[in-house]
Amino acid sequence: MKYYELDKKEKEILDDFEKESFTSVPRKASEIRRYRTYTKSTLNKRRNMNIRLSERDVQKMKAKAAEKGIPYQTLASSVLHEYTSR
């Protein structure tokens, strides 16, 4: 089991959880929707990234993308996403 160092606020939350002293949130359904919206907008943000690649790798990526009928930037993004999702 991993050990994590908790800060003061996290310790308070853990103590309250263990004591079962939580209370229900008013308008629970609307709060859940609100936080889902926050999560979606945070996780779906796109960012630009500049990297230096060899000319040969770029040409190979463009050729593979052409075979698939997609832009090479989309292929590069897809490859990075697959790698980081493993």
C-alpha positions, 0 to 999 in steps of 0.5 A: 500500500502506498503512503501519502503525506496528507496536509492539514485539510486532507487530514481533516477530511479523512478524520471526518470520513472515518467518524462518518460526520459528513452531511448531505449537500443541498441540491446534490444533483445540481452540484454534481452537474456543476462539478462534472462541467468543471471536470469536462472543461478542465480535461478537454482543454487543448494546448499547443506543444512545440517539439523538434523532430528530425526531418525524416521522422516528420516525412514518415509521419506525413506519409503514414497520415496520408495513407490514413487520410488524416492530417499529420498533426492529428496522427501525432496527437493520436500516437501521443495520446495512445502512449500516455494512456497505457 
